[in-house]
Amino acid sequence: MRRPVLVQFLVALALVLLIAASAVAQTVPRADLSRFDYRLSARPLAPGVYVVEGDNADFSLANGCNIINTGFIVTGAGVVVINTGPSKRYGEQLRALIARTTPEPVLQVIHLNLHPDYFLGNQAFADVPRYATAATRAGIARESAAYETNLFRLCGDWMLGTETLGPDRELAATPGPWRVGNREFVLRELRGHTASDLVLVDRASGVAFVGGLVFSRRIPTTPHAHVADWLASLDALGQPPLRTVVPSHGPVFDDGSGISQTQRYLRWLDGHFRAAAASGLEMNELLRAPVPPEFAAWAAFQTEYLRNVAHLYPLYERQALAPGKSLR
């Protein structure tokens, strides 16, 4: 076998193995369906700062719709909880986990955007203030009924008893630090993944909870996306560089990789969709077009890329027919 052909063969084989390994990893959920136990665990990222990692996958019965990274921070005056998960069961198990981890009581909850796994665990936190931006509060009120229906369809009895209990307090990003107990936080309201993407940075540890702005080794979700705004927010997010970054979906990272991954994907998607629309490709033709191997190996590719096309490509088609029209 000639050397160039051998190299091509080895590269192709490595890609196949990478995709297969990714698929296997996604099919082994941490949840125990027989007991409806999410098997949540708190991983310390810094003293008093914890992430509770979900599966890097798509919603399913096997994982109980737990695909989100939630978190909590011990402040000396109580615990700040960051997002509450996809169901009442999750919220209850998260609260029990917090009680096992620290003697401090839960003080308040923060929701980083309007998507269902950010707030459907709220019934377990009905006794504490629940904060979100004005746009996120409005979005939850508008779309929560549809979210409940969809997650019941996807995850069945994991969702029993789950009803929306929305955020009851408004939280606005301010130029100065936000103080809770002995902690100082930076709050930034960006946009692009949704109309309001809240970022919380713990100043002492440098841990940043960045919500849905960043997806790590996973295809981004796009039902509320505006790609140009999202890319602008990612540029702003990385300045100054963050230390430890907790995306809502996918592995936590310390090296900026998740931000750059999301940027690469959105830039590719934007250019790919523009070129396809300009060429007059229909949606089914676009779905058959090649996708870079890096992205094809990411979690939830088979389902989420299809949704990306369904959510966003009609906007590019309309713009191709009316140049100058905004992609909204």
Buried (B, 14 or more C-beta within 10 A) or exposed (E): EEEEEEEEEEEEEEBEEBBEEBBEEBEEBBBEBEEBEBEBEBEEBBEBBBBBBBBBBBBBBBBBBBBBBBBBBBBEBBBBBBBBBBBBBBBBBBBEBBEEBBEBEBBBBBBBBBBBBBBBBBBBBEEBEBBBBEBBBBBBEEBBEEBBEBBBEBBEEBBEEBEBBBBBEEBEBEEEEBEBBEBBBBBBBBBBBBBBBBBBBBEBBBBBBBBBBBBBBBBBBBBBBBBEBBBBBBEEBBEEEBBBBBBBBBBBBEEBBBBBBBBEBBEBBBEBBBBBBEEEBEEEEBBEEEBEBBBBBBBBBEBBBBBBBEBBBEBBBBBBEEEEEEBE
